[in-house]
Amino acid sequence: MTTYFITGVNKGIGKSLVELLTKDSNNLVIGTVRNEAKAQELLSLKLENLKLIYIDMADNVTKFKEQFKALESYAPNGVDVFIQNAAIVDPDTMKHSTLCDTDYFSTVFDVNVTGTVRAYQAIYPYLFKGNGTKKMVFIGSISGIIGEPSAGGNAYGLSKAAVHRFGTQVAKENRNSQDPLINQSVTLIIHPGVVETTMHNDSSRKALTEIGASYITTDDSARKLLKIINENGIERSGTLFDEEGEILPW
Ligand SMILES: NC(=O)c1ccc[n+]([C@@H]2O[C@H](COP(=O)([O-])OP(=O)(O)OC[C@H]3O[C@@H](n4cnc5c(N)ncnc54)[C@H](OP(=O)(O)O)[C@@H]3O)[C@@H](O)[C@H]2O)c1
């Protein structure tokens, strides 16, 4: 039995990951959704190997830890793969940096960056429990590449650069642990492709078309993500990948 824990599963790439993984009865998927109203579509599928936890990524860490206590019974042998997927984008991500509305920044950072750290803190005791190679995946974005960004920026791009940085920090901390369960764990940071989801608005679609980007479906993205997760081990911990498994520059 492999236990996956994925944030933000009610739609988009997260939902496709759930649909793919639950097809295999050897997998247990625990997903987070903001609230029960948002979970109706998933609940109607009545999937035996799917459990849901209700958390808003902007909730405080105490609430995270409280909600994640459900893992004591859902995952008595611990979580094997943690995928930090939930995020938001601001409508101004494609605007010139002198024109973007800075009022969005704190909301985007709170969900994408602080929310990522809160989720990691809350999952940590359940991840490093049991045995096997534990894997952590932080969903990043080409928007967060510092060297030569090709798409978007502002609050979203900056938040994803921070997520990439956090992933490298976690990889290093865990590599230096004395505990073999922790120092053999694998941290991967993955751009999931340019994916057809509600993350894109008219201006991002226009800008992405201009740079020749083509969209993939959420199912394709989920399949590619799982391939990268399965194929990469400790020697690649702390690496940033694109959806094809190619290593991206920071
Ligand atoms: N689509 C792309 O082209 C693309 C490219 C690069 C990276 N990514 C990354 O891929 C990941 C998945 O994105 P997606 O394209 O699948 O987007 P999506 O369809 O908008 O899904 C985002 C998920 O995050 C959840 N979420 C957002 N804010 C939340 C909050 N405050 N509390 C709880 N859940 C929250 C959403 O739930 P609600 O429905 O409740 O908001 C939803 O389940 C994100 O990390 C994104 O940055 C996407």
PDBQT file of the ligand as one rigid body, heavy atoms in Angstrom, charges set to zero:
ROOT
HETATM    1  N1  LIG A 301      -1.917  25.249 -14.744  1.00  0.00    +0.000 N 
HETATM    2  C1  LIG A 301      -0.657  25.531 -15.077  1.00  0.00    +0.000 C 
HETATM    3  O1  LIG A 301      -0.347  25.839 -16.258  1.00  0.00    +0.000 OA
HETATM    4  C2  LIG A 301       0.422  25.512 -14.047  1.00  0.00    +0.000 A 
HETATM    5  C3  LIG A 301       1.730  25.838 -14.444  1.00  0.00    +0.000 A 
HETATM    6  C4  LIG A 301       2.737  25.825 -13.489  1.00  0.00    +0.000 A 
HETATM    7  C5  LIG A 301       2.454  25.463 -12.188  1.00  0.00    +0.000 A 
HETATM    8  N2  LIG A 301       1.169  25.156 -11.822  1.00  0.00    +0.000 N 
HETATM    9  C6  LIG A 301       0.947  24.771 -10.439  1.00  0.00    +0.000 C 
HETATM   10  O2  LIG A 301       0.198  23.570 -10.381  1.00  0.00    +0.000 OA
HETATM   11  C7  LIG A 301      -0.517  23.489  -9.143  1.00  0.00    +0.000 C 
HETATM   12  C8  LIG A 301      -1.975  23.124  -9.409  1.00  0.00    +0.000 C 
HETATM   13  O3  LIG A 301      -2.558  24.167 -10.175  1.00  0.00    +0.000 OA
HETATM   14  P1  LIG A 301      -3.758  23.952 -11.191  1.00  0.00    +0.000 P 
HETATM   15  O4  LIG A 301      -3.312  24.458 -12.504  1.00  0.00    +0.000 OA
HETATM   16  O5  LIG A 301      -4.305  22.588 -11.060  1.00  0.00    +0.000 OA
HETATM   17  O6  LIG A 301      -4.780  25.040 -10.612  1.00  0.00    +0.000 OA
HETATM   18  P2  LIG A 301      -6.282  24.962 -10.121  1.00  0.00    +0.000 P 
HETATM   19  O7  LIG A 301      -7.093  24.152 -11.044  1.00  0.00    +0.000 OA
HETATM   20  O8  LIG A 301      -6.656  26.370  -9.866  1.00  0.00    +0.000 OA
HETATM   21  O9  LIG A 301      -6.157  24.155  -8.740  1.00  0.00    +0.000 OA
HETATM   22  C9  LIG A 301      -5.588  24.749  -7.613  1.00  0.00    +0.000 C 
HETATM   23  C10 LIG A 301      -5.974  23.943  -6.399  1.00  0.00    +0.000 C 
HETATM   24  O10 LIG A 301      -5.479  24.638  -5.243  1.00  0.00    +0.000 OA
HETATM   25  C11 LIG A 301      -6.556  24.846  -4.351  1.00  0.00    +0.000 C 
HETATM   26  N3  LIG A 301      -6.403  26.049  -3.552  1.00  0.00    +0.000 N 
HETATM   27  C12 LIG A 301      -6.110  27.302  -3.971  1.00  0.00    +0.000 A 
HETATM   28  N4  LIG A 301      -6.150  28.155  -2.929  1.00  0.00    +0.000 NA
HETATM   29  C13 LIG A 301      -6.479  27.420  -1.838  1.00  0.00    +0.000 A 
HETATM   30  C14 LIG A 301      -6.682  27.737  -0.481  1.00  0.00    +0.000 A 
HETATM   31  N5  LIG A 301      -6.555  28.986  -0.002  1.00  0.00    +0.000 N 
HETATM   32  N6  LIG A 301      -6.987  26.727   0.364  1.00  0.00    +0.000 NA
HETATM   33  C15 LIG A 301      -7.144  25.460  -0.085  1.00  0.00    +0.000 A 
HETATM   34  N7  LIG A 301      -6.982  25.109  -1.369  1.00  0.00    +0.000 NA
HETATM   35  C16 LIG A 301      -6.656  26.078  -2.227  1.00  0.00    +0.000 A 
HETATM   36  C17 LIG A 301      -7.769  24.969  -5.228  1.00  0.00    +0.000 C 
HETATM   37  O11 LIG A 301      -8.948  24.823  -4.455  1.00  0.00    +0.000 OA
HETATM   38  P3  LIG A 301     -10.210  25.841  -4.643  1.00  0.00    +0.000 P 
HETATM   39  O12 LIG A 301     -10.985  25.337  -5.813  1.00  0.00    +0.000 OA
HETATM   40  O13 LIG A 301     -10.928  25.734  -3.351  1.00  0.00    +0.000 OA
HETATM   41  O14 LIG A 301      -9.634  27.208  -4.879  1.00  0.00    +0.000 OA
HETATM   42  C18 LIG A 301      -7.485  23.845  -6.214  1.00  0.00    +0.000 C 
HETATM   43  O15 LIG A 301      -7.840  22.614  -5.636  1.00  0.00    +0.000 OA
HETATM   44  C19 LIG A 301      -0.326  24.850  -8.473  1.00  0.00    +0.000 C 
HETATM   45  O16 LIG A 301       0.719  24.769  -7.536  1.00  0.00    +0.000 OA
HETATM   46  C20 LIG A 301       0.112  25.736  -9.638  1.00  0.00    +0.000 C 
HETATM   47  O17 LIG A 301       0.849  26.854  -9.196  1.00  0.00    +0.000 OA
HETATM   48  C21 LIG A 301       0.145  25.165 -12.713  1.00  0.00    +0.000 A 
ENDROOT
TORSDOF 0
